[in-house]
Amino acid sequence: MRLHVFQHVPFEGPGEITRWARERGHSLTFTRWFDGAPAPDLATVDGLFVMGGPMNIYEHRQHPWLKTEKDFLARALESSRPVVGICLGAQLLADVLGGRVYQNAVREIGWLPIRWRAEARSSVAFGFLPETSTALHWHGDTFDLPPRAQWLAETADCPHQAFAWGRLALGLQFHLEADTSSLASLIENCGHELAAGGPRVQSASEISSGLRHQTVNLPLLWKLLDQWFA
C-alpha cells in the first residue's frame, strides 16, 4: 500500500511504524507541515498516519496548515482511505468526525496503564486486545468520542484514550510506536513540560527507562496496523 504520514514537528515521526511498513512491503511518503509542504494528491494515497505534536487542534493562527490538514482528512475518510491518528492525530480525527476536543483535567506524560474496554475485546475486530497495556502518554488535551465511534480504551484520568470509527478511522491518544530515537527526541524537545509536574507526570529518567514496555507494545501495534491496513 501507498501509506502517507502527516508529520507536525521534526521530533514526532512514525518511529516503529517505519519498520512495520518496510517489513510489510508498504511505501511511506511524508507531508511535513512544519516545512510548509503542500497536501498530497489524494489519488496517490491508500492510507494515512497522522502523528503527534505539541500544538492544539484549534491553533489555526499559529499553524494555518491545520485547516488544510483537517480538510484533507475529511476528504480521505469520505473516499474510504483508512487513517490512524496518534496523540494530536487522534484529536484531529475526533474533531473532523464531530467530537469535541478540549483540555483534560490533568496532563498525562509518561508510561501509564490503559484499560482496553471489555466491549472492544469481545468484538470480532479487536478480540486480540489485552486487558491492559502500559503505554507512553504525552498530552494535555482530550476529546469526546465522535458520533458512531467505538470506544476502545480508557484511563481513570482521561476516559477516551482510543476509538475506532467504522473501519476507517483509528484514534490512539498514546504512543505505541515509540522507539529509542523518538523517545529521546520527545524528552529533548518537550522536557520543559515535565518541570510543572502533576499527578500523572513522570520524570525524564522514568520516561527513558519505560522503553522496556515496548517489548509488549510493539507486537500489539503490529496487530493493530496489520488489521487496519489489511
C-alpha positions as CSV (number, residue, x, y, z in Angstrom):
1,M,0.0,0.0,0.0
2,R,1.0,3.6,-0.5
3,L,0.9,5.0,3.0
4,H,1.4,8.6,3.8
5,V,2.5,10.3,7.0
6,F,1.3,13.7,8.2
7,Q,4.1,15.0,10.5
8,H,3.6,18.1,12.5
9,V,7.1,18.7,14.1
10,P,10.5,17.3,13.3
11,F,10.7,15.3,16.6
12,E,7.5,13.3,16.3
13,G,7.9,10.9,13.4
14,P,6.5,7.5,12.8
15,G,9.0,5.6,14.9
16,E,8.5,1.8,14.8
17,I,5.7,2.3,12.2
18,T,8.6,2.7,9.7
19,R,9.9,-0.7,10.4
20,W,6.4,-2.2,10.2
21,A,5.8,-0.6,6.9
22,R,9.1,-1.8,5.5
23,E,8.7,-5.4,6.6
24,R,5.1,-5.5,5.2
25,G,6.2,-4.1,1.8
26,H,4.3,-0.8,2.2
27,S,5.7,2.5,1.0
28,L,5.8,5.6,3.3
29,T,5.7,9.1,2.0
30,F,5.5,12.3,4.1
31,T,3.9,15.7,4.3
32,R,6.0,17.7,6.8
33,W,3.6,20.5,7.6
34,F,6.3,22.4,9.6
35,D,8.3,22.8,6.4
36,G,5.5,24.4,4.6
37,A,4.8,21.3,2.4
38,P,1.6,21.2,0.4
39,A,-1.1,18.5,0.9
40,P,-0.5,15.4,-1.2
41,D,-2.7,14.3,-4.2
42,L,-5.3,12.1,-2.6
43,A,-5.2,9.8,-5.6
44,T,-1.6,8.8,-4.7
45,V,-2.5,7.8,-1.1
46,D,-4.0,4.5,0.0
47,G,-3.9,5.2,3.7
48,L,-2.7,7.7,6.3
49,F,-0.8,8.1,9.5
50,V,-1.4,11.3,11.4
51,M,1.3,11.9,14.0
52,G,1.5,13.9,17.2
53,G,2.7,17.4,18.1
54,P,2.7,19.9,20.9
55,M,0.2,22.2,19.2
56,N,-3.6,22.1,19.8
57,I,-6.0,21.3,17.1
58,Y,-7.6,24.8,17.3
59,E,-4.4,26.8,16.9
60,H,-5.2,27.9,13.4
61,R,-3.5,31.3,13.6
62,Q,-0.1,29.9,14.7
63,H,-0.4,26.9,12.3
64,P,-2.6,27.7,9.3
65,W,-2.0,24.3,7.8
66,L,-4.2,22.7,10.4
67,K,-7.2,23.8,8.4
68,T,-5.7,22.3,5.3
69,E,-4.9,19.1,7.1
70,K,-8.4,18.7,8.5
71,D,-10.0,19.3,5.1
72,F,-7.7,16.6,3.7
73,L,-8.6,14.1,6.4
74,A,-12.3,14.7,5.8
75,R,-11.9,14.0,2.1
76,A,-9.7,11.0,2.8
77,L,-12.4,9.4,5.0
78,E,-15.1,10.3,2.5
79,S,-13.0,8.4,-0.1
80,S,-12.6,5.4,2.2
81,R,-8.9,5.8,2.9
82,P,-8.1,4.2,6.3
83,V,-6.4,6.6,8.8
84,V,-4.5,6.0,12.0
85,G,-4.2,9.1,14.2
86,I,-1.8,9.2,17.2
87,C,-2.0,11.7,20.1
88,L,-2.6,15.0,18.2
89,G,-3.5,12.9,15.3
90,A,-6.3,11.2,17.3
91,Q,-7.6,14.6,18.4
92,L,-7.6,15.8,14.8
93,L,-9.6,12.8,13.7
94,A,-12.0,13.2,16.6
95,D,-12.5,16.9,15.6
96,V,-13.0,16.1,11.9
97,L,-15.6,13.4,12.8
98,G,-17.6,15.7,15.1
99,G,-16.1,15.0,18.5
100,R,-15.2,17.9,20.9
101,V,-11.5,18.4,21.7
102,Y,-10.7,20.2,24.9
103,Q,-8.2,20.5,27.8
104,N,-8.1,17.4,30.0
105,A,-8.3,17.9,33.8
106,V,-4.7,16.6,34.2
107,R,-1.8,16.2,31.9
108,E,-0.7,12.6,31.2
109,I,3.1,12.4,30.5
110,G,4.9,9.1,30.9
111,W,4.3,5.4,30.9
112,L,0.8,4.9,32.2
113,P,-1.6,2.0,32.3
114,I,-4.6,1.9,29.9
115,R,-7.5,-0.4,30.1
116,W,-8.8,-1.9,26.8
117,R,-12.6,-2.0,27.3
118,A,-14.3,-5.3,27.5
119,E,-16.8,-4.4,24.8
120,A,-13.9,-3.8,22.4
121,R,-12.1,-7.1,23.4
122,S,-15.2,-9.1,22.9
123,S,-15.7,-7.7,19.3
124,V,-14.6,-9.5,16.2
125,A,-12.4,-6.7,15.1
126,F,-10.5,-6.2,18.4
127,G,-10.6,-9.6,20.0
128,F,-6.8,-9.7,20.2
129,L,-6.6,-6.8,22.6
130,P,-5.2,-7.5,26.1
131,E,-7.0,-6.3,29.3
132,T,-4.3,-3.6,30.0
133,S,-1.2,-2.1,28.4
134,T,1.4,0.4,29.7
135,A,1.8,2.9,27.0
136,L,3.7,6.2,26.5
137,H,1.4,9.3,27.0
138,W,2.3,12.9,26.3
139,H,-0.8,15.0,26.1
140,G,-2.8,17.7,27.9
141,D,-5.9,17.7,25.7
142,T,-8.6,15.0,25.3
143,F,-11.7,14.5,23.2
144,D,-15.3,13.4,23.3
145,L,-16.0,10.3,21.2
146,P,-17.2,11.2,17.7
147,P,-20.7,10.1,16.8
148,R,-20.9,6.4,16.0
149,A,-17.4,5.7,17.2
150,Q,-16.5,2.5,19.1
151,W,-14.8,3.2,22.4
152,L,-11.7,1.1,22.7
153,A,-9.6,2.2,25.7
154,E,-9.6,4.4,28.8
155,T,-7.6,5.6,31.8
156,A,-9.0,6.8,35.1
157,D,-8.0,10.4,34.4
158,C,-8.7,10.5,30.7
159,P,-11.5,8.2,29.7
160,H,-11.3,8.5,26.0
161,Q,-8.0,7.0,25.1
162,A,-8.8,5.2,21.8
163,F,-11.6,4.8,19.4
164,A,-12.5,3.3,16.0
165,W,-14.8,4.9,13.6
166,G,-16.1,2.0,11.4
167,R,-13.1,0.5,9.5
168,L,-11.7,3.9,8.5
169,A,-10.5,6.0,11.5
170,L,-8.5,4.6,14.4
171,G,-7.5,7.2,17.0
172,L,-4.9,6.4,19.7
173,Q,-4.2,9.1,22.3
174,F,-1.0,7.3,23.4
175,H,2.2,6.2,21.6
176,L,2.7,2.5,20.8
177,E,5.1,3.5,18.1
178,A,7.9,4.9,20.3
179,D,11.4,3.8,19.7
180,T,14.7,4.8,21.3
181,S,15.3,7.8,19.0
182,S,11.7,9.1,19.1
183,L,11.6,8.9,22.9
184,A,14.9,10.8,23.3
185,S,13.6,13.4,20.8
186,L,10.4,13.9,22.8
187,I,12.3,14.4,26.0
188,E,14.8,16.8,24.4
189,N,12.2,18.9,22.8
190,C,9.3,18.7,25.3
191,G,11.1,18.0,28.5
192,H,10.3,21.5,29.8
193,E,6.7,20.3,30.2
194,L,7.9,17.9,33.0
195,A,9.0,20.8,35.2
196,A,5.5,21.8,36.2
197,G,4.9,18.3,37.5
198,G,1.4,16.9,38.2
199,P,-0.2,13.7,39.4
200,R,0.3,11.9,36.1
201,V,3.6,13.5,35.0
202,Q,6.7,11.4,35.3
203,S,10.4,12.4,35.4
204,A,12.7,12.3,32.4
205,S,14.6,9.3,33.9
206,E,11.3,7.4,34.5
207,I,10.2,8.1,30.9
208,S,13.6,7.0,29.5
209,S,13.6,3.7,31.5
210,G,10.0,2.9,30.4
211,L,11.0,1.9,26.9
212,R,11.1,-1.6,28.2
213,H,7.3,-1.7,27.9
214,Q,7.8,-1.7,24.1
215,T,8.7,-5.4,24.1
216,V,5.0,-6.0,24.8
217,N,3.6,-3.0,22.9
218,L,5.2,-3.5,19.6
219,P,3.5,-6.9,18.8
220,L,0.2,-5.2,19.7
221,L,1.0,-2.2,17.4
222,W,1.7,-4.6,14.5
223,K,-1.5,-6.5,15.0
224,L,-3.5,-3.2,15.0
225,L,-1.8,-2.0,11.9
226,D,-2.0,-5.3,10.1
227,Q,-5.7,-5.3,10.6
228,W,-6.3,-1.6,9.9
229,F,-4.4,-1.7,6.6
230,A,-5.4,-5.3,5.6
